[in-house]
Amino acid sequence: MAKYTVNHTYRSRRDGVDFGPYEPGAVVELDPADAEWVNRDSPGCLTAGATVEIKVEPDAEIVGALNRMHKGGRKRAGG
């Protein structure tokens, strides 16, 4: 199975197998023969060698909330 980037919306059914619904920008894993069939059915739909970039920035409110939950060196057990 290889990863492909979807370039435009697409949905189809072949031999009882559904392909889609795919939205632009989505990354899908398909057998190369199936991907070739999708591109024959809808030229330019898939681009091989998909890469996904995920950019995560911490939310200041969440970081602050986590810091407030810290109890320091205090033990929870009374005694």
Secondary structure as UniProt FT lines:
FT   STRAND          2..6
FT   STRAND          10..14
FT   TURN            15..16
FT   STRAND          17..22
FT   TURN            24..25
FT   STRAND          27..30
FT   HELIX           32..41
FT   TURN            43..44
FT   STRAND          46..48
FT   HELIX           60..69
FT   TURN            72..73
//
